[in-house]
Amino acid sequence: MRAMPEELTLFDIGPTTPGSILRRLLDDKGWTQEELAAITGRSRQAINELISGKTGITPEMALALAAAFDNSATDWMKWDAAYRLSLTKEDTREVRLKARLYETAPVRDMQRRGWIKQTKELVELETELKKFFGTESLDEDFTFPVSAQRSERLGHLNPAERAWVFRARQLAAALPISDSFGAKRLDAAERELRTLAAYPQEAKRVPELLARFGIRLVIVEPLPGAEIDGASFWLDHSSPAIAVTLRYDRMDGFWFTLMHELSHVRNRDPLSVDRDLVGTNAGEILLIEEHEKRANEEAAAALIPQHEIDSFIRRVGPLYSKVRIVQFAHRMKIHPAIIVGQLQHRGEIKFSHHHQLLAKVRNFITLSALTDGWGRTTGTEVT
């Protein structure tokens, strides 16, 4: 295939029409329009309209011209497209701005949940997002305030997860609390919480109990694409908050997530956004950061002492009958769902086993906790 003259490459033709390129090639060959029509099997009128710019190049014409001049049909199509684009005066600034805003946050889902106002005005939409995230610019990886003294970047979260964390903080900041937090009282808080884990309906008492120990609890339904179970953070150096998604409406998941986040509070981890606390087999986890491993271990032990669950596994496994699980749960004074959850997480039983022992908890906890989701919303004025 003969190479095209340097001046006819796609990047150099500018507004040159395919017709002017064709005219130059005809001159190089010494052909007339009639001769080209005869060679390509097209009418002289079709060749003339192409040269004069009245018509564009179809794929069929591109193939015919490429065969006649021993070049590429793709080049003919590119030259035609480049010329037509040069004639277009479409202003794409609004499209670029809208793409940037939608890349920053799940706009439609946030509007649907009432987190930002419904608006089609781009300037107003940008203002809404800046207000929601508490930033003056959406161009950078803005930070999440984890306490009054410090912030943390959230580059490890996708847009849906990042928006969820900010919403959780908004709700927690709006939640009044009368008692101050004291780290020395956490053992007492954990013991009291543990007594509620025997019955699903007792979950409704959790928010008030935590509030007595200076800990805020909010429930926020996750946005599509946000695979989060819970998070913990600090509004200031003495105001911890816990947020839970309940994306799996399982009693074991709620209690393990709650205790996991309580461990982060106990150890004053500045911000923890946790996923896959429920529904992930321990054998599938290849690498867990040290503070997450610590929180997992402390959460599990808070619900069932490790020596007790280890002894149960040695005595009963691998034949974990419903009767034996229920008996063990009664002895531990805890709901059987939590036993099942720990056995599943340890890989002792499959996630499809003993579903009849799993209990739901969402309808109980959302009765008393500040909740955003499942038809409940606090509106857009929470800041």
Secondary structure per residue as TSV (DSSP state, phi and psi in degrees):
chain	resnum	aa	ss	phi	psi
A	1	M	-	360.0	128.5
A	2	R	-	-73.9	134.0
A	3	A	-	-70.6	146.7
A	4	M	-	-75.2	153.6
A	5	P	-	-56.6	146.2
A	6	E	G	-53.4	-38.5
A	7	E	G	-72.1	-5.5
A	8	L	G	-104.9	10.7
A	9	T	S	-68.4	157.0
A	10	L	T	-57.5	-35.1
A	11	F	T	-81.2	-8.6
A	12	D	T	-112.2	-10.3
A	13	I	-	-76.2	-21.9
A	14	G	T	56.2	-132.4
A	15	P	T	-81.9	6.4
A	16	T	-	-54.6	134.1
A	17	T	-	-82.4	153.4
A	18	P	H	-57.4	-31.0
A	19	G	H	-64.9	-39.4
A	20	S	H	-68.8	-35.0
A	21	I	H	-63.9	-44.3
A	22	L	H	-61.4	-40.5
A	23	R	H	-61.3	-41.7
A	24	R	H	-66.6	-39.0
A	25	L	H	-67.7	-35.2
A	26	L	H	-64.0	-40.5
A	27	D	H	-63.6	-41.1
A	28	D	H	-61.6	-38.9
A	29	K	H	-80.6	-21.6
A	30	G	T	76.3	25.3
A	31	W	-	-96.6	153.9
A	32	T	-	-94.9	170.6
A	33	Q	H	-64.5	-35.7
A	34	E	H	-63.0	-40.6
A	35	E	H	-66.2	-40.8
A	36	L	H	-65.0	-37.6
A	37	A	H	-61.9	-41.5
A	38	A	H	-66.6	-39.3
A	39	I	H	-66.7	-43.3
A	40	T	H	-89.4	-12.2
A	41	G	T	77.6	16.6
A	42	R	-	-101.3	163.6
A	43	S	-	-77.3	156.3
A	44	R	H	-61.9	-34.5
A	45	Q	H	-63.1	-40.3
A	46	A	H	-63.9	-41.3
A	47	I	H	-66.0	-41.6
A	48	N	H	-65.3	-42.1
A	49	E	H	-67.3	-31.3
A	50	L	H	-70.0	-44.2
A	51	I	H	-65.5	-37.1
A	52	S	T	-80.3	-6.1
A	53	G	T	84.7	10.1
A	54	K	S	-75.6	-25.9
A	55	T	S	-130.2	157.8
A	56	G	-	-95.3	-176.6
A	57	I	-	-97.2	123.0
A	58	T	-	-85.7	162.3
A	59	P	H	-56.3	-37.7
A	60	E	H	-65.8	-42.8
A	61	M	H	-66.2	-37.5
A	62	A	H	-61.2	-41.0
A	63	L	H	-65.8	-40.3
A	64	A	H	-66.5	-44.4
A	65	L	H	-66.3	-38.6
A	66	A	H	-62.7	-38.8
A	67	A	H	-69.0	-36.6
A	68	A	H	-71.1	-39.2
A	69	F	H	-106.1	7.2
A	70	D	T	57.4	45.6
A	71	N	S	-130.1	-157.0
A	72	S	-	-103.9	135.3
A	73	A	H	-64.4	-32.2
A	74	T	H	-61.6	-39.0
A	75	D	H	-62.5	-42.0
A	76	W	H	-62.0	-40.4
A	77	M	H	-67.7	-39.4
A	78	K	H	-65.2	-42.9
A	79	W	H	-62.8	-41.1
A	80	D	H	-64.4	-44.2
A	81	A	H	-65.4	-40.6
A	82	A	H	-62.9	-40.7
A	83	Y	H	-65.5	-44.2
A	84	R	H	-66.0	-36.4
A	85	L	H	-64.7	-34.7
A	86	S	H	-66.1	-21.9
A	87	L	H	-87.6	-11.9
A	88	T	-	-83.4	134.3
A	89	K	-	-111.3	21.5
A	90	E	-	-62.2	129.8
A	91	D	-	-90.0	113.8
A	92	T	-	-100.8	10.5
A	93	R	H	-62.6	-40.5
A	94	E	H	-65.2	-38.8
A	95	V	H	-63.4	-43.0
A	96	R	H	-63.5	-42.3
A	97	L	H	-65.3	-44.4
A	98	K	H	-63.5	-40.0
A	99	A	H	-62.0	-39.8
A	100	R	H	-65.4	-41.1
A	101	L	H	-66.8	-42.1
A	102	Y	H	-71.7	-24.6
A	103	E	H	-75.2	-30.7
A	104	T	H	-74.3	-37.1
A	105	A	S	-151.0	154.8
A	106	P	-	-77.4	78.6
A	107	V	H	-55.0	-51.7
A	108	R	H	-61.9	-42.3
A	109	D	H	-66.5	-38.0
A	110	M	H	-67.5	-38.5
A	111	Q	H	-67.6	-40.1
A	112	R	H	-62.7	-33.0
A	113	R	T	-87.0	-4.5
A	114	G	T	80.5	17.9
A	115	W	S	-79.1	-30.5
A	116	I	S	-134.0	161.7
A	117	K	-	-71.2	150.7
A	118	Q	-	-76.2	118.4
A	119	T	-	-155.2	146.3
A	120	K	-	-102.9	-5.8
A	121	E	-	-79.4	121.4
A	122	L	H	-65.5	-38.6
A	123	V	H	-64.2	-42.3
A	124	E	H	-67.2	-38.1
A	125	L	H	-63.9	-42.8
A	126	E	H	-62.6	-40.6
A	127	T	H	-63.5	-41.4
A	128	E	H	-60.6	-43.6
A	129	L	H	-67.6	-39.4
A	130	K	H	-62.2	-41.7
A	131	K	H	-64.7	-43.1
A	132	F	H	-62.0	-44.8
A	133	F	H	-89.1	-4.0
A	134	G	T	62.2	44.5
A	135	T	-	-133.8	154.5
A	136	E	S	-89.8	-13.1
A	137	S	-	-145.9	137.5
A	138	L	S	-96.8	3.5
A	139	D	S	-78.8	-20.6
A	140	E	S	-111.5	169.5
A	141	D	-	-76.7	86.5
A	142	F	-	-66.2	160.8
A	143	T	E	-101.2	160.6
A	144	F	E	-109.1	122.4
A	145	P	E	-73.1	112.0
A	146	V	-	-93.3	-9.6
A	147	S	S	-165.5	179.5
A	148	A	S	-69.9	-21.2
A	149	Q	S	-100.7	-21.7
A	150	R	-	-143.6	161.9
A	151	S	E	-129.5	168.7
A	152	E	E	-141.3	138.1
A	153	R	E	-77.9	148.1
A	154	L	-	-117.6	37.1
A	155	G	T	-63.1	-18.9
A	156	H	T	-82.7	-4.8
A	157	L	S	-104.7	146.7
A	158	N	-	-79.0	168.5
A	159	P	H	-54.9	-39.8
A	160	A	H	-66.9	-41.0
A	161	E	H	-69.2	-39.8
A	162	R	H	-63.2	-43.9
A	163	A	H	-62.8	-39.5
A	164	W	H	-61.3	-43.8
A	165	V	H	-63.1	-42.6
A	166	F	H	-65.2	-38.6
A	167	R	H	-65.5	-40.8
A	168	A	H	-59.7	-40.5
A	169	R	H	-67.4	-39.8
A	170	Q	H	-57.5	-47.4
A	171	L	H	-65.9	-42.7
A	172	A	H	-62.7	-39.6
A	173	A	H	-67.0	-27.1
A	174	A	H	-86.2	-6.7
A	175	L	S	-87.1	115.3
A	176	P	-	-70.4	149.3
A	177	I	-	-146.4	137.0
A	178	S	-	-96.6	-30.8
A	179	D	S	-98.6	143.0
A	180	S	-	-83.0	154.1
A	181	F	-	-81.3	140.5
A	182	G	-	-140.7	119.9
A	183	A	G	-59.2	-31.6
A	184	K	G	-69.2	-15.4
A	185	R	G	-94.3	0.7
A	186	L	H	-64.9	-35.4
A	187	D	H	-60.6	-41.4
A	188	A	H	-66.7	-39.6
A	189	A	H	-62.4	-43.1
A	190	E	H	-64.7	-40.6
A	191	R	H	-63.5	-42.5
A	192	E	H	-66.8	-40.9
A	193	L	H	-60.1	-42.7
A	194	R	H	-58.3	-32.2
A	195	T	H	-70.2	-18.9
A	196	L	G	-86.9	-8.6
A	197	A	G	-83.0	7.5
A	198	A	G	-88.3	-23.7
A	199	Y	S	-134.6	134.5
A	200	P	G	-56.0	-41.3
A	201	Q	G	-67.3	-19.3
A	202	E	G	-69.8	-12.7
A	203	A	G	-60.3	-26.4
A	204	K	G	-65.9	-15.8
A	205	R	G	-89.2	-8.1
A	206	V	H	-63.1	-48.4
A	207	P	H	-57.2	-44.1
A	208	E	H	-67.2	-38.5
A	209	L	H	-63.2	-47.5
A	210	L	H	-62.6	-39.0
A	211	A	H	-60.5	-34.9
A	212	R	H	-64.5	-20.8
A	213	F	T	-104.7	13.0
A	214	G	T	79.8	22.8
A	215	I	-	-117.9	126.2
A	216	R	E	-86.6	140.5
A	217	L	E	-127.1	128.6
A	218	V	E	-129.5	151.1
A	219	I	E	-115.0	122.2
A	220	V	E	-129.7	115.4
A	221	E	-	-60.8	134.5
A	222	P	-	-71.2	150.5
A	223	L	-	-75.7	156.5
A	224	P	T	-54.6	131.3
A	225	G	T	93.8	-8.0
A	226	A	-	-97.8	102.2
A	227	E	-	-94.3	68.6
A	228	I	-	-118.2	140.8
A	229	D	-	-99.7	-37.4
A	230	G	E	-169.2	172.8
A	231	A	E	-154.6	155.2
A	232	S	E	-137.4	145.4
A	233	F	E	-160.2	177.6
A	234	W	E	-123.3	128.9
A	235	L	E	-75.6	-34.4
A	236	D	E	-153.8	-174.5
A	237	H	T	-64.2	-14.5
A	238	S	T	-126.6	19.7
A	239	S	E	-132.2	84.2
A	240	P	E	-79.1	153.3
A	241	A	E	-139.4	146.9
A	242	I	E	-124.3	134.6
A	243	A	E	-123.6	138.4
A	244	V	E	-129.4	142.5
A	245	T	-	-93.8	-30.7
A	246	L	-	56.0	34.4
A	247	R	S	-64.8	-26.1
A	248	Y	S	-107.4	112.7
A	249	D	-	-79.7	73.9
A	250	R	-	-131.2	137.0
A	251	M	H	-61.6	-41.8
A	252	D	H	-64.0	-38.4
A	253	G	H	-65.2	-42.7
A	254	F	H	-61.0	-48.5
A	255	W	H	-70.4	-38.3
A	256	F	H	-66.8	-42.9
A	257	T	H	-61.8	-44.2
A	258	L	H	-59.9	-48.2
A	259	M	H	-67.7	-33.3
A	260	H	H	-62.2	-47.3
A	261	E	H	-68.8	-33.4
A	262	L	H	-63.2	-34.3
A	263	S	H	-63.2	-40.5
A	264	H	H	-62.9	-38.7
A	265	V	H	-64.8	-45.5
A	266	R	H	-56.2	-39.8
A	267	N	T	-94.0	7.5
A	268	R	T	54.7	37.9
A	269	D	-	-65.5	130.6
A	270	P	S	-65.3	-42.3
A	271	L	E	-152.5	127.8
A	272	S	E	-131.9	122.2
A	273	V	E	-114.2	112.2
A	274	D	E	-111.3	138.9
A	275	R	-	-134.2	162.2
A	276	D	-	58.9	29.8
A	277	L	S	-74.1	-24.6
A	278	V	S	-123.8	138.0
A	279	G	S	90.8	6.7
A	280	T	-	-118.5	124.8
A	281	N	-	-70.6	136.3
A	282	A	G	-57.4	-31.3
A	283	G	G	-70.0	-16.3
A	284	E	G	-89.0	-9.9
A	285	I	-	-87.1	113.8
A	286	L	-	-88.6	-36.3
A	287	L	-	-145.2	125.1
A	288	I	-	-126.1	130.0
A	289	E	-	-59.9	152.6
A	290	E	H	-57.5	-43.7
A	291	H	H	-71.6	-26.0
A	292	E	H	-75.0	-38.8
A	293	K	H	-61.7	-42.5
A	294	R	H	-61.0	-44.6
A	295	A	H	-65.2	-38.5
A	296	N	H	-61.1	-47.1
A	297	E	H	-65.5	-43.2
A	298	E	H	-67.5	-37.5
A	299	A	H	-65.3	-46.0
A	300	A	H	-62.0	-44.0
A	301	A	H	-68.4	-31.6
A	302	A	H	-65.8	-31.8
A	303	L	H	-86.8	-44.7
A	304	I	S	-139.2	118.3
A	305	P	-	-53.1	137.1
A	306	Q	H	-58.4	-38.5
A	307	H	H	-65.9	-28.6
A	308	E	H	-72.6	-46.7
A	309	I	H	-68.7	-34.6
A	310	D	H	-63.7	-43.0
A	311	S	H	-64.2	-41.4
A	312	F	H	-61.7	-42.4
A	313	I	H	-65.0	-41.7
A	314	R	H	-65.4	-37.8
A	315	R	H	-79.3	-35.4
A	316	V	H	-107.0	-38.2
A	317	G	T	-60.0	149.4
A	318	P	T	-93.1	11.2
A	319	L	-	-93.6	79.3
A	320	Y	-	-91.0	88.9
A	321	S	-	-79.5	161.1
A	322	K	H	-59.5	-42.1
A	323	V	H	-61.7	-45.7
A	324	R	H	-66.5	-37.4
A	325	I	H	-65.7	-44.6
A	326	V	H	-64.8	-41.5
A	327	Q	H	-60.7	-44.3
A	328	F	H	-64.5	-40.3
A	329	A	H	-62.3	-42.2
A	330	H	H	-62.3	-40.8
A	331	R	H	-66.8	-35.2
A	332	M	H	-82.8	-7.5
A	333	K	T	56.0	51.2
A	334	I	S	-144.8	159.6
A	335	H	-	-72.0	141.4
A	336	P	H	-57.3	-27.2
A	337	A	H	-58.3	-34.2
A	338	I	H	-72.8	-33.5
A	339	I	H	-64.2	-47.8
A	340	V	H	-59.5	-44.1
A	341	G	H	-59.4	-43.4
A	342	Q	H	-68.8	-38.5
A	343	L	H	-64.1	-39.0
A	344	Q	H	-65.5	-45.3
A	345	H	H	-64.5	-33.5
A	346	R	T	-79.1	-7.9
A	347	G	T	82.6	13.9
A	348	E	S	-76.5	-32.9
A	349	I	S	-135.1	158.8
A	350	K	-	-76.1	158.4
A	351	F	T	-69.1	-13.6
A	352	S	T	-86.6	-6.8
A	353	H	T	-90.1	144.9
A	354	H	T	58.3	37.9
A	355	H	G	-63.0	-27.4
A	356	Q	G	-66.2	-16.5
A	357	L	G	-91.5	-10.0
A	358	L	-	-80.6	137.5
A	359	A	-	-117.5	150.0
A	360	K	-	-90.3	153.3
A	361	V	-	-135.4	-12.6
A	362	R	H	-58.0	-44.6
A	363	N	H	-64.6	-23.1
A	364	F	H	-84.3	-48.9
A	365	I	H	-68.2	-34.5
A	366	T	H	-74.7	-9.9
A	367	L	H	-66.9	-30.9
A	368	S	H	-119.6	-21.0
A	369	A	S	-87.2	148.3
A	370	L	E	-64.0	116.4
A	371	T	E	-125.0	137.3
A	372	D	E	-125.2	109.5
A	373	G	B	138.1	170.9
A	374	W	T	53.1	43.6
A	375	G	T	88.1	-6.0
A	376	R	B	-104.0	138.9
A	377	T	-	-151.1	148.7
A	378	T	-	-96.8	4.9
A	379	G	-	85.9	-171.2
A	380	T	S	-103.4	3.4
A	381	E	-	-88.0	-5.0
A	382	V	-	-71.4	123.3
A	383	T	-	-131.2	360.0
